């Protein structure tokens, strides 16, 4: 007993070393698990934001088609830029989409620029846009692509 009392610091040191050797890997494991959970949460938030943007973009396309049908060209000018921003956000957020899906999103953006420029030129000239009859066809194609992408994104959400 006297030996223990005289050397209690050494025993505490050895006990601390054993606890450290056991505790350090556990701490690393917990940190790794926390980092994985953080990445999964971030991916889920990004997916939800993308789904919301997809739904908003689809609704905005429908709104533009209605404005085109009613020849409300000036009112439609307010929406093209917002749609382009949504498409760019979707493109940057969704990293796990196919090459075709990415191509569809990226090719929709310049198409929106062409339509907007055509409408803008017509509004300034107080005339009907040339090619106006094809605008809704283009928007329908974009809408179908976004609806397919939304289905893909929702399916990915259900897997989580």
Number of C-alpha atoms within 10 A of each C-alpha: 6 7 7 10 9 9 11 12 11 11 12 11 11 12 12 13 12 11 11 13 11 11 13 11 11 12 12 11 12 12 12 12 12 12 12 12 12 12 12 13 12 12 16 15 12 16 20 15 16 23 22 15 20 23 15 14 23 22 14 18 21 16 14 24 19 14 17 19 14 9 14 14 21 15 11 18 18 12 15 19 14 13 22 20 14 20 22 15 15 25 18 11 15 19 12 10 14 11 8 10 18 19 12 18 19 16 13 22 19 12 16 19 14 12 22 21 15 17 25 17 15 16 16 9 10 9 11 14 20 13 10 16 11 11 22 20 12 15 20 16 13 22 21 13 19 25 16 13 23 19 14 14 19 14 11 13 13 7 6 8
